[in-house]
Amino acid sequence: MVAELAPRDDEAILDKITFSAFEGTPLAIILRDLGLTSFAICGIATEIGIDPTVRHGADLGLVPIVIRDACGAGHHEAGERSMDNIAFMGDAILTGVDEIIGAMAKGRM
């Protein structure tokens, strides 16, 4: 484990056992209870976990923010197809690490 990536004591941990992080977890309820309408997402399996979570989140009326350069894929071509589909659908914001860090530093998030 990378120490810098370990969850802090004040961070929630939800076990994800399906493709979408919303299925079988209280994630949608938690976001709504907090009054949040968007979520940032990145990870290691674009074609298996990120794509389904982005689509499901959009179906729930949330705005997914995909941090494109912080997403990996088990299969490079499948991951690229997933990113292309996410961009094509138009219901997610695609950004990069530098842009999201800059927005957070300016208090826009």
N, CA, C and O atoms as CSV, one atom per row, in Angstrom:
chain,resi,resn,atom,element,x,y,z
A,1,MET,N,N,0.835,-1.183,0.000
A,1,MET,CA,C,0.000,0.000,0.000
A,1,MET,C,C,0.881,1.248,0.000
A,1,MET,O,O,1.921,1.293,0.657
A,2,VAL,N,N,0.451,2.239,-0.736
A,2,VAL,CA,C,1.138,3.530,-0.768
A,2,VAL,C,C,0.549,4.385,0.358
A,2,VAL,O,O,-0.645,4.685,0.350
A,3,ALA,N,N,1.369,4.770,1.306
A,3,ALA,CA,C,0.901,5.483,2.496
A,3,ALA,C,C,0.095,6.730,2.151
A,3,ALA,O,O,-0.901,7.025,2.812
A,4,GLU,N,N,0.517,7.466,1.118
A,4,GLU,CA,C,-0.178,8.705,0.735
A,4,GLU,C,C,-1.597,8.438,0.202
A,4,GLU,O,O,-2.433,9.342,0.180
A,5,LEU,N,N,-1.859,7.216,-0.218
A,5,LEU,CA,C,-3.180,6.883,-0.768
A,5,LEU,C,C,-4.094,6.190,0.236
A,5,LEU,O,O,-5.244,5.885,-0.081
A,6,ALA,N,N,-3.599,5.943,1.427
A,6,ALA,CA,C,-4.414,5.284,2.447
A,6,ALA,C,C,-5.566,6.189,2.866
A,6,ALA,O,O,-5.386,7.403,2.965
A,7,PRO,N,N,-6.740,5.625,3.113
A,7,PRO,CA,C,-7.881,6.444,3.557
A,7,PRO,C,C,-7.583,7.091,4.908
A,7,PRO,O,O,-6.975,6.485,5.791
A,8,ARG,N,N,-8.022,8.321,5.040
A,8,ARG,CA,C,-7.892,9.013,6.327
A,8,ARG,C,C,-8.993,8.509,7.260
A,8,ARG,O,O,-9.945,7.866,6.818
A,9,ASP,N,N,-8.856,8.798,8.521
A,9,ASP,CA,C,-9.852,8.372,9.501
A,9,ASP,C,C,-11.225,8.989,9.249
A,9,ASP,O,O,-12.241,8.405,9.624
A,10,ASP,N,N,-11.267,10.168,8.616
A,10,ASP,CA,C,-12.541,10.843,8.376
A,10,ASP,C,C,-13.135,10.524,7.000
A,10,ASP,O,O,-14.121,11.144,6.600
A,11,GLU,N,N,-12.554,9.572,6.276
A,11,GLU,CA,C,-13.057,9.199,4.952
A,11,GLU,C,C,-13.852,7.902,5.018
A,11,GLU,O,O,-13.462,6.947,5.690
A,12,ALA,N,N,-14.972,7.891,4.308
A,12,ALA,CA,C,-15.809,6.692,4.251
A,12,ALA,C,C,-15.217,5.691,3.261
A,12,ALA,O,O,-14.618,6.076,2.257
A,13,ILE,N,N,-15.389,4.427,3.549
A,13,ILE,CA,C,-14.966,3.356,2.659
A,13,ILE,C,C,-16.201,2.537,2.313
A,13,ILE,O,O,-16.872,2.007,3.199
A,14,LEU,N,N,-16.499,2.434,1.025
A,14,LEU,CA,C,-17.631,1.635,0.562
A,14,LEU,C,C,-17.108,0.463,-0.242
A,14,LEU,O,O,-16.292,0.644,-1.146
A,15,ASP,N,N,-17.563,-0.726,0.072
A,15,ASP,CA,C,-17.159,-1.906,-0.691
A,15,ASP,C,C,-17.960,-1.972,-1.977
A,15,ASP,O,O,-19.190,-2.018,-1.945
A,16,LYS,N,N,-17.273,-1.976,-3.102
A,16,LYS,CA,C,-17.888,-2.036,-4.425
A,16,LYS,C,C,-17.743,-3.456,-4.944
A,16,LYS,O,O,-16.628,-3.949,-5.120
A,17,ILE,N,N,-18.876,-4.116,-5.191
A,17,ILE,CA,C,-18.823,-5.501,-5.660
A,17,ILE,C,C,-19.471,-5.676,-7.026
A,17,ILE,O,O,-19.586,-6.799,-7.517
A,18,THR,N,N,-19.893,-4.584,-7.639
A,18,THR,CA,C,-20.486,-4.621,-8.971
A,18,THR,C,C,-19.716,-3.660,-9.870
A,18,THR,O,O,-18.812,-2.967,-9.404
A,19,PHE,N,N,-20.059,-3.613,-11.138
A,19,PHE,CA,C,-19.367,-2.707,-12.056
A,19,PHE,C,C,-19.577,-1.246,-11.665
A,19,PHE,O,O,-18.621,-0.471,-11.653
A,20,SER,N,N,-20.805,-0.863,-11.348
A,20,SER,CA,C,-21.099,0.512,-10.956
A,20,SER,C,C,-20.911,0.685,-9.455
A,20,SER,O,O,-21.348,-0.160,-8.673
A,21,ALA,N,N,-20.271,1.763,-9.054
A,21,ALA,CA,C,-20.090,2.057,-7.631
A,21,ALA,C,C,-21.412,2.426,-6.963
A,21,ALA,O,O,-21.477,2.501,-5.736
A,22,PHE,N,N,-22.456,2.655,-7.737
A,22,PHE,CA,C,-23.756,3.007,-7.178
A,22,PHE,C,C,-24.613,1.782,-6.866
A,22,PHE,O,O,-25.481,1.843,-5.996
A,23,GLU,N,N,-24.384,0.689,-7.557
A,23,GLU,CA,C,-25.189,-0.513,-7.371
A,23,GLU,C,C,-24.733,-1.263,-6.125
A,23,GLU,O,O,-23.560,-1.615,-5.999
A,24,GLY,N,N,-25.656,-1.504,-5.214
A,24,GLY,CA,C,-25.344,-2.272,-4.017
A,24,GLY,C,C,-24.590,-1.506,-2.948
A,24,GLY,O,O,-24.119,-2.099,-1.977
A,25,THR,N,N,-24.468,-0.188,-3.113
A,25,THR,CA,C,-23.806,0.646,-2.103
A,25,THR,C,C,-24.714,1.843,-1.788
A,25,THR,O,O,-25.624,2.145,-2.560
A,26,PRO,N,N,-24.478,2.513,-0.678
A,26,PRO,CA,C,-25.275,3.706,-0.355
A,26,PRO,C,C,-24.712,4.991,-0.972
A,26,PRO,O,O,-25.059,6.083,-0.521
A,27,LEU,N,N,-23.860,4.887,-1.983
A,27,LEU,CA,C,-23.181,6.068,-2.528
A,27,LEU,C,C,-24.150,7.147,-2.994
A,27,LEU,O,O,-23.967,8.315,-2.654
A,28,ALA,N,N,-25.168,6.792,-3.756
A,28,ALA,CA,C,-26.121,7.805,-4.251
A,28,ALA,C,C,-26.829,8.499,-3.089
A,28,ALA,O,O,-27.024,9.714,-3.120
A,29,ILE,N,N,-27.210,7.746,-2.078
A,29,ILE,CA,C,-27.886,8.320,-0.914
A,29,ILE,C,C,-26.944,9.271,-0.177
A,29,ILE,O,O,-27.350,10.359,0.234
A,30,ILE,N,N,-25.707,8.867,-0.014
A,30,ILE,CA,C,-24.716,9.705,0.679
A,30,ILE,C,C,-24.520,11.027,-0.070
A,30,ILE,O,O,-24.534,12.095,0.542
A,31,LEU,N,N,-24.338,10.956,-1.396
A,31,LEU,CA,C,-24.140,12.182,-2.181
A,31,LEU,C,C,-25.349,13.107,-2.076
A,31,LEU,O,O,-25.201,14.317,-1.906
A,32,ARG,N,N,-26.543,12.532,-2.179
A,32,ARG,CA,C,-27.763,13.350,-2.093
A,32,ARG,C,C,-27.929,13.956,-0.690
A,32,ARG,O,O,-28.297,15.124,-0.559
A,33,ASP,N,N,-27.656,13.160,0.360
A,33,ASP,CA,C,-27.759,13.675,1.724
A,33,ASP,C,C,-26.813,14.841,1.967
A,33,ASP,O,O,-27.110,15.738,2.756
A,34,LEU,N,N,-25.669,14.822,1.281
A,34,LEU,CA,C,-24.698,15.909,1.413
A,34,LEU,C,C,-25.003,17.088,0.488
A,34,LEU,O,O,-24.316,18.109,0.527
A,35,GLY,N,N,-26.036,16.942,-0.342
A,35,GLY,CA,C,-26.398,18.005,-1.270
A,35,GLY,C,C,-25.475,18.100,-2.470
A,35,GLY,O,O,-25.427,19.137,-3.130
A,36,LEU,N,N,-24.742,17.035,-2.763
A,36,LEU,CA,C,-23.808,17.047,-3.890
A,36,LEU,C,C,-24.511,16.620,-5.173
A,36,LEU,O,O,-25.358,15.727,-5.160
A,37,THR,N,N,-24.157,17.256,-6.263
A,37,THR,CA,C,-24.774,16.938,-7.554
A,37,THR,C,C,-23.761,16.432,-8.574
A,37,THR,O,O,-24.120,16.130,-9.712
A,38,SER,N,N,-22.505,16.340,-8.171
A,38,SER,CA,C,-21.476,15.837,-9.070
A,38,SER,C,C,-20.474,15.024,-8.260
A,38,SER,O,O,-20.434,15.098,-7.032
A,39,PHE,N,N,-19.672,14.251,-8.975
A,39,PHE,CA,C,-18.631,13.472,-8.324
A,39,PHE,C,C,-17.458,13.339,-9.275
A,39,PHE,O,O,-17.639,13.216,-10.486
A,40,ALA,N,N,-16.248,13.364,-8.718
A,40,ALA,CA,C,-15.038,13.146,-9.505
A,40,ALA,C,C,-14.701,11.664,-9.437
A,40,ALA,O,O,-14.872,11.023,-8.400
A,41,ILE,N,N,-14.219,11.131,-10.553
A,41,ILE,CA,C,-13.906,9.709,-10.598
A,41,ILE,C,C,-12.609,9.468,-11.357
A,41,ILE,O,O,-12.331,10.108,-12.372
A,42,CYS,N,N,-11.816,8.520,-10.835
A,42,CYS,CA,C,-10.607,8.044,-11.493
A,42,CYS,C,C,-10.379,6.634,-10.973
A,42,CYS,O,O,-11.056,6.200,-10.041
A,43,GLY,N,N,-9.447,5.926,-11.557
A,43,GLY,CA,C,-9.192,4.575,-11.076
A,43,GLY,C,C,-8.415,3.752,-12.070
A,43,GLY,O,O,-7.825,4.278,-13.014
A,44,ILE,N,N,-8.421,2.446,-11.846
A,44,ILE,CA,C,-7.562,1.560,-12.618
A,44,ILE,C,C,-8.281,0.770,-13.699
A,44,ILE,O,O,-7.625,0.119,-14.512
A,45,ALA,N,N,-9.598,0.806,-13.732
A,45,ALA,CA,C,-10.311,-0.053,-14.681
A,45,ALA,C,C,-11.391,0.738,-15.420
A,45,ALA,O,O,-12.583,0.587,-15.148
A,46,THR,N,N,-10.960,1.573,-16.348
A,46,THR,CA,C,-11.893,2.421,-17.086
A,46,THR,C,C,-13.007,1.616,-17.737
A,46,THR,O,O,-14.180,1.970,-17.622
A,47,GLU,N,N,-12.649,0.543,-18.415
A,47,GLU,CA,C,-13.623,-0.224,-19.188
A,47,GLU,C,C,-14.524,-1.096,-18.318
A,47,GLU,O,O,-15.558,-1.568,-18.788
A,48,ILE,N,N,-14.152,-1.318,-17.062
A,48,ILE,CA,C,-14.922,-2.215,-16.202
A,48,ILE,C,C,-15.631,-1.482,-15.070
A,48,ILE,O,O,-16.760,-1.840,-14.735
A,49,GLY,N,N,-15.019,-0.487,-14.479
A,49,GLY,CA,C,-15.615,0.184,-13.336
A,49,GLY,C,C,-15.958,1.637,-13.551
A,49,GLY,O,O,-17.024,2.091,-13.133
A,50,ILE,N,N,-15.072,2.376,-14.196
A,50,ILE,CA,C,-15.301,3.815,-14.364
A,50,ILE,C,C,-16.449,4.073,-15.334
A,50,ILE,O,O,-17.358,4.841,-15.019
A,51,ASP,N,N,-16.425,3.451,-16.495
A,51,ASP,CA,C,-17.472,3.657,-17.498
A,51,ASP,C,C,-18.863,3.337,-16.933
A,51,ASP,O,O,-19.758,4.174,-17.052
A,52,PRO,N,N,-19.086,2.159,-16.321
A,52,PRO,CA,C,-20.414,1.881,-15.778
A,52,PRO,C,C,-20.833,2.837,-14.662
A,52,PRO,O,O,-22.007,3.193,-14.555
A,53,THR,N,N,-19.879,3.251,-13.834
A,53,THR,CA,C,-20.203,4.179,-12.748
A,53,THR,C,C,-20.570,5.549,-13.293
A,53,THR,O,O,-21.502,6.184,-12.797
A,54,VAL,N,N,-19.844,6.015,-14.313
A,54,VAL,CA,C,-20.155,7.307,-14.941
A,54,VAL,C,C,-21.556,7.262,-15.552
A,54,VAL,O,O,-22.348,8.180,-15.337
A,55,ARG,N,N,-21.868,6.229,-16.296
A,55,ARG,CA,C,-23.194,6.118,-16.930
A,55,ARG,C,C,-24.298,6.036,-15.890
A,55,ARG,O,O,-25.327,6.700,-16.018
A,56,HIS,N,N,-24.087,5.222,-14.860
A,56,HIS,CA,C,-25.090,5.058,-13.815
A,56,HIS,C,C,-25.293,6.374,-13.061
A,56,HIS,O,O,-26.426,6.770,-12.788
A,57,GLY,N,N,-24.197,7.042,-12.731
A,57,GLY,CA,C,-24.303,8.327,-12.052
A,57,GLY,C,C,-25.074,9.344,-12.876
A,57,GLY,O,O,-25.901,10.080,-12.338
A,58,ALA,N,N,-24.812,9.394,-14.172
A,58,ALA,CA,C,-25.553,10.311,-15.049
A,58,ALA,C,C,-27.030,9.937,-15.086
A,58,ALA,O,O,-27.889,10.818,-15.081
A,59,ASP,N,N,-27.332,8.647,-15.124
A,59,ASP,CA,C,-28.732,8.208,-15.090
A,59,ASP,C,C,-29.430,8.633,-13.807
A,59,ASP,O,O,-30.643,8.845,-13.802
A,60,LEU,N,N,-28.676,8.760,-12.718
A,60,LEU,CA,C,-29.231,9.186,-11.441
A,60,LEU,C,C,-29.356,10.708,-11.339
A,60,LEU,O,O,-29.813,11.229,-10.321
A,61,GLY,N,N,-28.949,11.419,-12.393
A,61,GLY,CA,C,-29.049,12.870,-12.399
A,61,GLY,C,C,-27.825,13.580,-11.850
A,61,GLY,O,O,-27.862,14.787,-11.612
A,62,LEU,N,N,-26.749,12.847,-11.649
A,62,LEU,CA,C,-25.502,13.438,-11.165
A,62,LEU,C,C,-24.602,13.790,-12.347
A,62,LEU,O,O,-24.777,13.263,-13.446
A,63,VAL,N,N,-23.646,14.675,-12.119
A,63,VAL,CA,C,-22.687,15.047,-13.153
A,63,VAL,C,C,-21.336,14.410,-12.817
A,63,VAL,O,O,-20.661,14.842,-11.883
A,64,PRO,N,N,-20.944,13.387,-13.575
A,64,PRO,CA,C,-19.636,12.779,-13.349
A,64,PRO,C,C,-18.515,13.672,-13.882
A,64,PRO,O,O,-18.643,14.261,-14.956
A,65,ILE,N,N,-17.430,13.769,-13.139
A,65,ILE,CA,C,-16.233,14.480,-13.578
A,65,ILE,C,C,-15.130,13.438,-13.680
A,65,ILE,O,O,-14.628,12.954,-12.666
A,66,VAL,N,N,-14.759,13.098,-14.895
A,66,VAL,CA,C,-13.776,12.041,-15.142
A,66,VAL,C,C,-12.386,12.666,-15.240
A,66,VAL,O,O,-12.136,13.513,-16.098
A,67,ILE,N,N,-11.491,12.243,-14.359
A,67,ILE,CA,C,-10.118,12.733,-14.377
A,67,ILE,C,C,-9.343,11.800,-15.307
A,67,ILE,O,O,-8.755,10.805,-14.885
A,68,ARG,N,N,-9.369,12.156,-16.562
A,68,ARG,CA,C,-8.919,11.272,-17.639
A,68,ARG,C,C,-7.495,10.741,-17.472
A,68,ARG,O,O,-7.253,9.550,-17.667
A,69,ASP,N,N,-6.565,11.600,-17.116
A,69,ASP,CA,C,-5.179,11.147,-17.008
A,69,ASP,C,C,-4.882,10.461,-15.679
A,69,ASP,O,O,-3.727,10.148,-15.390
A,70,ALA,N,N,-5.909,10.224,-14.869
A,70,ALA,CA,C,-5.763,9.440,-13.637
A,70,ALA,C,C,-6.562,8.142,-13.744
A,70,ALA,O,O,-6.881,7.512,-12.736
A,71,CYS,N,N,-6.880,7.751,-14.978
A,71,CYS,CA,C,-7.627,6.520,-15.231
A,71,CYS,C,C,-6.751,5.551,-16.007
A,71,CYS,O,O,-6.099,5.926,-16.982
A,72,GLY,N,N,-6.746,4.329,-15.572
A,72,GLY,CA,C,-6.027,3.279,-16.278
A,72,GLY,C,C,-7.022,2.299,-16.878
A,72,GLY,O,O,-8.234,2.484,-16.771
A,73,ALA,N,N,-6.506,1.274,-17.498
A,73,ALA,CA,C,-7.362,0.253,-18.104
A,73,ALA,C,C,-6.644,-1.078,-18.105
A,73,ALA,O,O,-5.427,-1.136,-18.280
A,74,GLY,N,N,-7.391,-2.138,-17.910
A,74,GLY,CA,C,-6.823,-3.467,-18.010
A,74,GLY,C,C,-6.518,-3.831,-19.449
A,74,GLY,O,O,-5.590,-4.586,-19.739
A,75,HIS,N,N,-7.320,-3.277,-20.340
A,75,HIS,CA,C,-7.137,-3.494,-21.780
A,75,HIS,C,C,-7.129,-2.112,-22.421
A,75,HIS,O,O,-8.162,-1.445,-22.468
A,76,HIS,N,N,-5.982,-1.683,-22.909
A,76,HIS,CA,C,-5.805,-0.304,-23.388
A,76,HIS,C,C,-6.863,0.109,-24.409
A,76,HIS,O,O,-7.483,1.161,-24.254
A,77,GLU,N,N,-7.080,-0.691,-25.441
A,77,GLU,CA,C,-8.040,-0.319,-26.487
A,77,GLU,C,C,-9.461,-0.236,-25.949
A,77,GLU,O,O,-10.214,0.661,-26.329
A,78,ALA,N,N,-9.837,-1.163,-25.065
A,78,ALA,CA,C,-11.176,-1.121,-24.460
A,78,ALA,C,C,-11.318,0.126,-23.592
A,78,ALA,O,O,-12.375,0.756,-23.578
A,79,GLY,N,N,-10.255,0.483,-22.869
A,79,GLY,CA,C,-10.285,1.692,-22.056
A,79,GLY,C,C,-10.443,2.945,-22.896
A,79,GLY,O,O,-11.189,3.852,-22.523
A,80,GLU,N,N,-9.754,3.008,-24.021
A,80,GLU,CA,C,-9.888,4.155,-24.924
A,80,GLU,C,C,-11.297,4.231,-25.514
A,80,GLU,O,O,-11.863,5.318,-25.638
A,81,ARG,N,N,-11.863,3.078,-25.879
A,81,ARG,CA,C,-13.252,3.063,-26.386
A,81,ARG,C,C,-14.209,3.580,-25.316
A,81,ARG,O,O,-15.130,4.340,-25.616
A,82,SER,N,N,-13.990,3.169,-24.074
A,82,SER,CA,C,-14.844,3.643,-22.989
A,82,SER,C,C,-14.750,5.151,-22.828
A,82,SER,O,O,-15.770,5.824,-22.680
A,83,MET,N,N,-13.537,5.687,-22.855
A,83,MET,CA,C,-13.359,7.140,-22.738
A,83,MET,C,C,-14.010,7.858,-23.913
A,83,MET,O,O,-14.653,8.893,-23.733
A,84,ASP,N,N,-13.846,7.314,-25.111
A,84,ASP,CA,C,-14.481,7.916,-26.285
A,84,ASP,C,C,-16.001,7.908,-26.147
A,84,ASP,O,O,-16.660,8.884,-26.504
A,85,ASN,N,N,-16.561,6.815,-25.633
A,85,ASN,CA,C,-18.013,6.731,-25.440
A,85,ASN,C,C,-18.489,7.716,-24.382
A,85,ASN,O,O,-19.530,8.352,-24.547
A,86,ILE,N,N,-17.733,7.844,-23.296
A,86,ILE,CA,C,-18.092,8.804,-22.251
A,86,ILE,C,C,-18.116,10.214,-22.836
A,86,ILE,O,O,-19.042,10.982,-22.575
A,87,ALA,N,N,-17.099,10.553,-23.625
A,87,ALA,CA,C,-17.047,11.877,-24.261
A,87,ALA,C,C,-18.204,12.048,-25.234
A,87,ALA,O,O,-18.821,13.112,-25.278
A,88,PHE,N,N,-18.504,11.020,-26.013
A,88,PHE,CA,C,-19.568,11.087,-27.005
A,88,PHE,C,C,-20.938,11.294,-26.358
A,88,PHE,O,O,-21.755,12.061,-26.868
A,89,MET,N,N,-21.190,10.611,-25.233
A,89,MET,CA,C,-22.494,10.709,-24.567
A,89,MET,C,C,-22.759,12.127,-24.073
A,89,MET,O,O,-23.908,12.570,-24.066
A,90,GLY,N,N,-21.719,12.844,-23.661
A,90,GLY,CA,C,-21.853,14.256,-23.319
A,90,GLY,C,C,-22.434,14.560,-21.958
A,90,GLY,O,O,-22.724,15.721,-21.670
A,91,ASP,N,N,-22.617,13.556,-21.101
A,91,ASP,CA,C,-23.195,13.854,-19.791
A,91,ASP,C,C,-22.173,13.792,-18.663
A,91,ASP,O,O,-22.529,13.725,-17.486
A,92,ALA,N,N,-20.891,13.815,-19.042
A,92,ALA,CA,C,-19.799,13.860,-18.065
A,92,ALA,C,C,-18.830,14.958,-18.465
A,92,ALA,O,O,-18.723,15.325,-19.635
A,93,ILE,N,N,-18.137,15.467,-17.481
A,93,ILE,CA,C,-17.074,16.435,-17.722
A,93,ILE,C,C,-15.763,15.661,-17.721
A,93,ILE,O,O,-15.473,14.923,-16.780
A,94,LEU,N,N,-14.978,15.828,-18.769
A,94,LEU,CA,C,-13.661,15.195,-18.838
A,94,LEU,C,C,-12.608,16.252,-18.536
A,94,LEU,O,O,-12.607,17.332,-19.127
A,95,THR,N,N,-11.722,15.929,-17.617
A,95,THR,CA,C,-10.701,16.875,-17.203
A,95,THR,C,C,-9.407,16.125,-16.916
A,95,THR,O,O,-9.332,14.911,-17.109
A,96,GLY,N,N,-8.408,16.833,-16.465
A,96,GLY,CA,C,-7.127,16.221,-16.120
A,96,GLY,C,C,-6.748,16.550,-14.690
A,96,GLY,O,O,-7.375,17.388,-14.042
A,97,VAL,N,N,-5.720,15.884,-14.212
A,97,VAL,CA,C,-5.261,16.070,-12.841
A,97,VAL,C,C,-4.921,17.534,-12.573
A,97,VAL,O,O,-5.358,18.093,-11.567
A,98,ASP,N,N,-4.152,18.158,-13.456
A,98,ASP,CA,C,-3.750,19.551,-13.231
A,98,ASP,C,C,-4.955,20.479,-13.141
A,98,ASP,O,O,-4.993,21.377,-12.300
A,99,GLU,N,N,-5.937,20.259,-14.008
A,99,GLU,CA,C,-7.129,21.124,-14.009
A,99,GLU,C,C,-7.944,20.945,-12.734
A,99,GLU,O,O,-8.418,21.925,-12.160
A,100,ILE,N,N,-8.109,19.713,-12.291
A,100,ILE,CA,C,-8.927,19.491,-11.093
A,100,ILE,C,C,-8.213,20.005,-9.850
A,100,ILE,O,O,-8.853,20.550,-8.951
A,101,ILE,N,N,-6.893,19.838,-9.787
A,101,ILE,CA,C,-6.132,20.380,-8.654
A,101,ILE,C,C,-6.208,21.901,-8.654
A,101,ILE,O,O,-6.349,22.519,-7.599
A,102,GLY,N,N,-6.113,22.508,-9.846
A,102,GLY,CA,C,-6.232,23.964,-9.940
A,102,GLY,C,C,-7.598,24.461,-9.496
A,102,GLY,O,O,-7.700,25.475,-8.806
A,103,ALA,N,N,-8.650,23.747,-9.890
A,103,ALA,CA,C,-10.007,24.136,-9.494
A,103,ALA,C,C,-10.186,23.990,-7.986
A,103,ALA,O,O,-10.819,24.832,-7.349
A,104,MET,N,N,-9.635,22.932,-7.422
A,104,MET,CA,C,-9.744,22.734,-5.979
A,104,MET,C,C,-8.977,23.824,-5.220
A,104,MET,O,O,-9.438,24.306,-4.186
A,105,ALA,N,N,-7.814,24.206,-5.735
A,105,ALA,CA,C,-7.014,25.242,-5.084
A,105,ALA,C,C,-7.711,26.591,-5.108
A,105,ALA,O,O,-7.537,27.409,-4.204
A,106,LYS,N,N,-8.503,26.817,-6.154
A,106,LYS,CA,C,-9.229,28.092,-6.269
A,106,LYS,C,C,-10.565,28.049,-5.552
A,106,LYS,O,O,-11.316,29.024,-5.589
A,107,GLY,N,N,-10.877,26.929,-4.896
A,107,GLY,CA,C,-12.122,26.828,-4.141
A,107,GLY,C,C,-13.341,26.607,-5.002
A,107,GLY,O,O,-14.463,26.859,-4.561
A,108,ARG,N,N,-13.146,26.138,-6.227
A,108,ARG,CA,C,-14.281,25.894,-7.115
A,108,ARG,C,C,-14.893,24.516,-6.895
A,108,ARG,O,O,-15.871,24.159,-7.553
A,109,MET,N,N,-14.339,23.761,-5.997
A,109,MET,CA,C,-14.866,22.419,-5.725
A,109,MET,C,C,-15.026,22.215,-4.257
A,109,MET,O,O,-15.457,21.146,-3.826
